[in-house]
Amino acid sequence: MKSENASYILRLVVGGYLGYLAYQLITGYLKGESSGILFMAAGILFALVGIGCLFSSIRHFITLGSDKESKVEKEFDQETDQEK
């Protein structure tokens, strides 16, 4: 489980970095600092992949947290049932 979490943490970092690169490429193209539509296309591609990595990781951590909460609730319910 730890290596899986490390993988998702790495995806968060990669997604953030791709977002940063996308921002730099797109603003550079819009300001006229770089010529060619390929820079804009690369920026859009980086943005889409970065957003995908970020949302995938965030969704994983949200479901991981809710799974832990439901596990704790089940254990509590089992304990209270045993006491009755």
N, C-alpha and C positions, 0 to 999 in steps of 0.2 A: 504494500500500500504506500510505503514511503517513496518508492521509486516512481510510482504513478503520480503522486502529489508533486514530486520534483519535476516530472515531465510537464505538468500543468503550470507550475511556477515558471518554468522556462518558456512555455508558450505565452504567458503573460508578458514576460520581458521581450520576447521576440515580437509580439503584437504591438507593444508600445514603441519599439524601435522602428518597426515598419511604418507605423503611423507617423513617427517623426520624419522618416525619410520621405514619405509621401507628401507631407506638408512642405518640406524643403523643395522637392521637385516641382510641385504644383505652383507654389508661390514664385519660384524662380522662373517658371515658364510664363506665368501671368505678368511678371515684372519685365519680361523680355531679356532676362539674363541668360537664358538658354534657348537655343533655337531648335526647332523640330518638334513635331507632334509626338515623337517617341518618348520624350521626357514626360509629357502630360499623360500618355498612356501608361508608362511605367509607374507614375505617381498614383494613378487610379488603381492599377493592379496592386501596388503595395498597400494602398489604403484598404482595399477589399480583403486582402489576405490578412492584414493586421487586425482589422475589425473582427474577422472570423476567428482568429486565434484568441483575441480578447474575450469575445462572447462565449466561446467554447470553454475557456478556462473558468470564467466567472460562473457559468451555469454549472460546471462540475463542482465548484466549491460551495455553491448554494445548495445543490442536492446532497452533497456530502454533509453539510451542516444539518439539513433537515433529516437525513438518515440517522445522524447521531441523536438528535432530539427525539425522534420516534423510538429509537432503541432505549433511551433513558426512560421514556414514558412507559414502554412495555415492561421494563424491569420494575418500575415503581408499581404498575398495576399487578404484576405477579407477586410482589412482596405484600401488597395490601390484601390480595386474595388469599395468600397463605396465612395471614394473621387472622382472618375471619374464620 
